[in-house]
Amino acid sequence: MLENIDYNPDVLTCLANLSNDEVFTPPELVNDILDLLPKELFENKETTFLDPVTKSGVFLREIAKRLMDGLEDEIPDQQARINHIFKNQLYGIAITELTSLLARRSVYCSKEANGQYSICEDFDNEQGNILFERIEHTWKSDKCQYCGASKKNYARGDGLETHAYQFIHTDNPKELFDMKFDVIVGNPPYQLSDGGDANDDARIRGGAIPIYQKFVEQAKKLNPRFLTMITPSRWFSGGRSLDEFRDNMINDKRVRNLIDYPVSSECFPGVEIKGGVSYFLWDRDNLGDCNVKTLRGKNISEMNRLLKEDDSEIFIRYNEAISILRKVRSLQENSFDQYVSAQKPFGMRTFERGSGSKSNNSISLYTNKGIRYIDESSILKNHEWINKYKVYITMAYGAGEDFPHQIINKPKFGEKNTCCTETYLVIGPFESSVTTKKVITYMQTKLFRFLVLLKKNTQHAARGVYQFVPMQDFSENWIDEKLYKKYGLDEKEIEFIESMIRPMELDNE
């Protein structure tokens, strides 16, 4: 019966094109992921599979199709084979009530596992092995202690989904299914609103916290033989709530495959996820190097390597970048990041607007609305920088997903008697305007911005993204040709840099 279902056009492919925080997974991608698993898993009637974040049911459905083929000789009777697979080998936990119905319809061909039209005849309940139970958040100081969700946003009535996902709202996930699983697969929800932070100058800052890492960590507690999940790639460089997860992942030699899509729409058609997406295979019983595969347009790069590069706390995303970074770091130069200020370099928030007119005691203020004016007495810190030259660079810069990127915004030449809001970081300060202009020239080189790219997976560009950029002697001018020669880069390495970074014109407005 299973092979007689017409999958063309595939409703799950259509759903996969929808853009939302809980991205549906295309069947083609699911099969690429399943191809990472040993074939013999699908030829063994004892192998158990769990999707703890079931949405459309596509993972379970595609696994079922492989088991139907793999077990044909061992269980020749088609109905007996169907009954065995769906009753004893496939398990799921739906993330919402709606997706539970969708998943059962997709997997069992009936929204009720024991319904008249269910292809499995052995279930005696409506849920089958695809569970859903409405779970409430556990509030502690207006945040959920399990996922960090905001009580303000997610303390909802009975008629609305709480998005308290069953798999991660428990200290012991083994209680959900009293059994061991050989394989855990899935595409977890990516983020939830944290309700903002009102502790900074009484200003409410809205935001979302990542939660996908919690599903990975919870799955590891079940100690499966294999674990594979799709996640945003932001964890590569860490950041908010992700530093510990990143460290665990890049130091875990059980991560044997990592497939990365820097442009998310190449993985999920029509969906843009800043920083791209990736999936991995974790193999409990086999430690070693990881096969890192990057798919970017028609370019496919593949390399066996450790996820943690020496002296780097992040994962270096691009295989081609490894040799470049090693050559640059071999000279053991100081990092450019010592020139880069912390956030709020003069203590002023983004919403500081200053005045549109200049007075005797005012200085120029760089804001997100252009240059304004502010009284020098209003500056909260780093007064000594005011009468020096500096470079202003925006703290955030988004350039879309297509390569080549500009990576950072155009640096601005900061005259004396100027300051800025937290829209900008300060680079410097410098005593000489000549030195300042040479720094800007260096910042516009492709190599400079390529090294920033290695740590910048989102639009945010705080001081840390400049860590890999080496300091230079600014008594000289630095252009790409001179830098390529200094670090001994070959034609292939230069070609890769040029393919990733587009030219930047000097802009001193």
N, C-alpha and C positions, 0 to 999 in steps of 0.2 A: 504493500500500500504506500509506503513512504516514498518509493521512487516514482510513483505515479502522480505525485503532487506537482502541479505546474508552477515553476518558480520564475517564469518570464512573462511579463515584467515582475520583478521581485518587490513586494511592498516594503520589505526591510531596507532595500537599497534606496527607495524613495524616502523612508523615514530618516535614513542616514544623512540625507541632504539638508535636514532641518538644523538650524543653528540655535542652540540653547546650552545652558551650563551642563546639562546631562546629555552628552552627545551620544546619539545612537551609532552603532558600529556597523559599517557595511559588511555584508557577507564575504566579499572578496578579501577584506582585511582580516577577518576572522580566520579564513583559511590560510592566509599567509602566516598567521600566528601559530595555528595548529600544525603547520608544516615543520615548526621548530621541534616538536615533540617526537620521540621515537615512534616509529610506525607500529612496533609491537604492542604499544599501549592499546591500540584500537583492534588488536587481534586477541585480546585477553578478556574473557568474560568477567574477570574479577576486578578489573580496573575501575576505579570510581573517580568521578569528576564533579567539581563544585564550582558554580558561578555564584559568588556571594553578592553580586551587584546586578542581578538580572533586570534587564529593561525590555528589550524586544524578544529575548530568548534565543537570539541568533547563535550564541556560542553553543548552547545545549543542542540546538537543532543541527548545526553543522557537525558536532561531535557524534550525534545520533546517526547521521548519514554515513560517517566513517565506520562506526561500529556495526552498522547494518551490513556493510561490505566485508569488514574484517572478521565477523563472526558467522558468516554464511555457512562455512564448512562445519563449524562446531555445532551450530544450532540451525539446521537446514530449514525447519519449518518457520515461515516468515512471521506468523502471528506470535509464535512462541518466542522468537528472537526479539520482536518488538516489545513484548511484555517484559522480557528479562532486562532489556536495555533500559527502558524507561522506569521500571520499578526498582532496579538494583544498581544502576550505574550512573544515572544522571540526577543531579541535585542542584537546586537553585534557591536563592533568597532574593525576592523582588525588592526594589527600592521604594516603590509606591504601590498603592492598591491598583492603580490603573495599569502600571507595567506588569503587575502580577497577572492580570487578565489577558493582557497582550501576549505575555510570554507563554501562558498556558495555551492560548489559541495558536500560537506559532509552533509550539513544541508538541502538544497533544492533539492539535487540530480541534480543540474544544476549550472554552473558557472554564469548564468544569472537568477536572481530570477523570472523574468517574461518570461523565455525561454520556449521553447516547452516541455522540459522534466522536468520542475520544478513541484514538487509535490504540491506546493501551487498555486492556480489559481487566487488569489486576488491581486497580486502585479502588479503595472503598471510601474515599473522601474526595471533596471537591478540589483541594489544593494539590493533591498528588505529592510530588517531591519539589514543587516550587512554592516555597513558603512566603507568606506575608503576614505580619502582625504589626498593627499600629503601635509604635513605641513613642513614649514621651521623653523629652529631654530631661536630664537631671541637672537642675539649675544650681549654680554656686556663684554668688556675687554677680547675678544677671548674665552669666555665661554657662553654657553646657559644659560640664566637667569632662565629657567624653569627646566632643567635637569642637567646642569653642563657639558654637552658634549663639547669637544674641537672643536673650529672652524677649526683648522688645519686638523682634522680628518673627520669632518662631514659636512663641507661646500662643497657640492658635486654638480655635474652637474645634469641635468634633467634625465639622464639615470640611475642614481644610487639612491638607497634608502637613505634617510636622517636619518632614525631612530629617527625622531622627532615624537614621539608617540602622536597621536591626543588627547588622554584622559588627558595627564598631561601637554600639552602645551597650557593651557588656564587657566585664573584666575577663570572662571565660568564654570565648567563642565555641569551645567544644560542647557547650551545653545546647547549642542550636541543633546540631546533629550528633548523636552519640555514636560516632564512627570516625574512622580515619579515611582521609582522601589521598589518592595518588596524585591528582592534578587539581590545581585551583587556577581558574582563569577569570578574566573579566575586564571591564572598562568602567572604573568607579566614577562617581560624581567628583567633580574637580574642586569646587569651592562652596563656601557658605558665607553669608554676610555676618560680620562680627559686631554690627551695630555701631561701629565707629568708636573713637577714643576721645573722651571729653576732658582729658587730664592735661592737655597742652594749651595753656593760655585760654582756657575755657572755650576753645574752639572745637566743635564737633567735626571729626574727620572720619567720613564714611569709608568702609573698606570691606574687602572679602578676604577670608583666610583659606588657605589650601587645606583640603581634607583628604585628597587621594592617597597621600602617604600613609594615613591611618589604616586604610584598607590593606595596603601592602604589609604593614607591620602586623596587623591582626592576622592576616593569612599565614604569615611565618610562624605564628604561635601554634597553628595547627600542624606544622611540620610535614607538609606534603612532600612527595618526591620531586614534583615540579610545580613551579609557580610562574605564571606569566600574566602581566597586566599592562594595559595601555595607560599612560599618564602624560600630562604636560611635561615638557622638558625643562621647565624652570628649575627643577631640583638640581640640575647639573652644577649651577653656581650657588645654590643655597638661597639664603634670604629668609624672609618672614616665615617662621615655623618650619623651615626646611633644612637648616644647617645640620642638625643631628641626623636626619634622614639621609641627606647627601653623604655625610661622613660614613654612615653605615653601609650605604650602597657601594661607594667607590672602594671601600676596604673589604668588601665581601667577595671572595674569590669563587663563590657559588653562582654569581651572575655570569653566565657563560655566553649569552648573546644580548646585544643591545642594538636595536634597529631604530634609527633616528630620522625624523622628518623635520628639518629646520623650517620648512614652509608647511604649516598644518593642513592647508587645503589640498595638498598632494596626498594626504592620508585620509582626511575627512572632506570630501568635496563640498565647497560652499561654506566651510567653517573656518574662521580665523581665530587661532589661539596664539596669543603673543608668546614668542619663544619657541614655537613648534611643539610637536608631540613625539613620543617614542614609546616603544614597548620592549620588554626584556624577558629573558628566560632565566629563571633561577633553578639550578639543578642541585638538589640537596647533597647528593652522593658523589659529585664530581667537582673538584676544585681546579682552578687553573686560570689562564688568561681568558679575557673576554673577546669574542668576535664582535667588533664594533663596525656597524654598517650604516653609512649615511646616504640617504637618497635625496638628492637635490636636483629637480628637473630630470634631465637625461644623464646627469652625473651620479655615478654610484661609486662610493669609496668604501673599501673593506680592509680591516686590519685587525690582527690578533695582538692584544696588548692589555696591560693592567689598566684598570679604570683610574687608578691614582698615579699621576705622574709625580716624580720626585720633587719635593719642595713645593708642591701645589696642593692647596686644600680643596680645589674644585676639580670637576671632570672637564678635561679638554675635549670639546665636542668634535672637532674636525681632525681626522687622522692626518691630513696633510699639514696641519699646524704643528704637529709634534716635533718634527725635525727643525722647523723654523724657530719655535720657542726654545728648543735646546741650544741652538746656535746663538741666539740672542742672550740667553742666560749664562752661557759659557764664559762670557767676559766678566761676570760677577759685578756688574755696575749697580749703583744705587737705583732705587725705584723712583720714577717720576711722581708717584703718589705723595711723596713728601712735600711737593710743591702745591698739592691740592688741598683746599680747605675742607673742613667738616661742613655739614649742612648749617644753614642760617649763619653765614660767615660774619655778618654784622648784627646778628640777633633779631633781625626783622622778618616777620612772617610774610607769606605771599600776599595777603590781603592789605598790606601796608601800601598805600597809594601815593603818599606824599602830596605835594602841591603842584599845580600846573604853572605856577609863576615863581620866579627866582627872586630871593631877597638877599640882603647883604650877608647874612649868616648861613645861607643855605648852600648845599652841595648837590651835585647831580646824583639821582637815585635811579638805578637800573631796575625796572619792574617788568612784569609780564605784559604790561600795557604800554611799554616804551619808557623813555627817559622822563622822569619827574624830578622834583626837588624836595629836599628835606633839610630841616635845621640840624646842624652838626651835633647839637646837644641831645638829639633824639636817638643817636646811634648807641646801641647797647654794649657792643664789644668790638675789639680789634681797631680801636681808634688810631693806632699807629700805622695802619694800612692806608688810611685816607690820603695822606700826602705822598703816596708812592704809586708807581705804575703797577698795573696788574692785568690779568686776563680774566674775562668773564665768560663762563660756559654754562649753559642751562643744565639743570639737574636732571631733566628728562628730555628725551628726544625719541620720537617714534617715526620710523621710516617705512612702515609696512613690512611685508614679508619677502618681497622680491629682491634678489641679488642682481647687481652689486648694490650695497648699502652705503650711505654716508656715515652711519654709525653714531656720530655725535653731531651736535649742532655746530654752526659756525662760531668760532671763538671771537670775542669782541675785545678790542683794545681798550683798556681802562685807563683813562687819564688820571692825573692827580686830582684830588678833591672830588672823588666819586666813591659811591658805595652801591650796595645792591640788596634786594630782598632775597629770600630763600629760593626764589626761582632760579638763581644762579649759584654756582660755586666760584670761588676765587682761586686763581692759579697765580702764585707769587707770594708776596709782592716783590717788585724789583726796583732797584734804584735808577735804572737806565731805561729809557724808551727804546733804545736800540736792542737791548737784551730782550725786552718784552716782545718786540716784533719778531725776533728770531725764534722765540718760544712758539709764537703763533704759527710761524712758517713750519716748524717741526710738527705741531699738532695737525696741520693740514696734510701731512704726508700719509700715504696709504699704509705704510708700515706701522706708524703710530696708531692709526685707527684700527688696523687689523689686530694689533695686540690688545686694544680695548675690547674688541669684539669677543675675544676669547673668554672674557668674564662678564660681558653684557648680554644677557639673554632676554632682557625686557627693555622697556623704554627708559627705565631708571638708570642713572649713571652717577652714583655717588662716588666718593673718593676711591673705594675699593676696586672699581673697574679699571683703574690706571695702574694696578699693581705690577703687571707684566711689562709695562712700558719702561725702558731704561732711561736714566738721566743722560744728558749729553753736555758737552762743553759748548756753552752758548756764546763763546767768543767766535764761533764758527756758524755758518749757515748750514742747515741740514735739509737736504732734499732726498727723495727716494733713491735715486741712483747712488748717491753717496752712502746712504744707509745700507742698501743691498750689498755694496762692496765691503763695507766695514764688517758686516756680519757673515760674509761669505755665502750668501744665498745663491742657489743655482737657478737655472732657467725655469725648471718645473716649480720650484717654490715661489719664484717671482710671479709666474703665470697664475698660480693659485691666489696669491694676494690680490693681484690685479682683477681677477674674476669676482672677488668678494667685495672689493672696496671701489666705489666710484670717486672720481676726482672731486675735490672741494676747492672752490674759489675763495681766495682771501677776502674777507669781509670785515672791515673795521668801522662800520657805521656806528 
